[in-house]
Amino acid sequence: MAETTLATMDELLEGALNDVDDPEVRYKLRSARQLLQVVQQRQDIIDEAIDTAIEDEAVLENLRDLGYTE
């Protein structure tokens, strides 16, 4: 099972991609998965910046609990 919303969306798109034969629909689904990867990369960059900028572990844990960072 996926751990994040983005990972869940990717799994759903992958499942739909496997069930579709129409080339145009497959292209759109692959494109959507690629866009999700871009969003995930950006989120990873933000998470890393937050971890670097904030030294207080309690604050970081609160941000993780609230879903602002992973």
ABEGO torsion letter per residue (X at the ends): XBABAAAAAAAAAAAAAAABABAAAAAAAAAAAAAAAAAAAAAAAAAAAAAAABABAAAAAAAAAAGABX
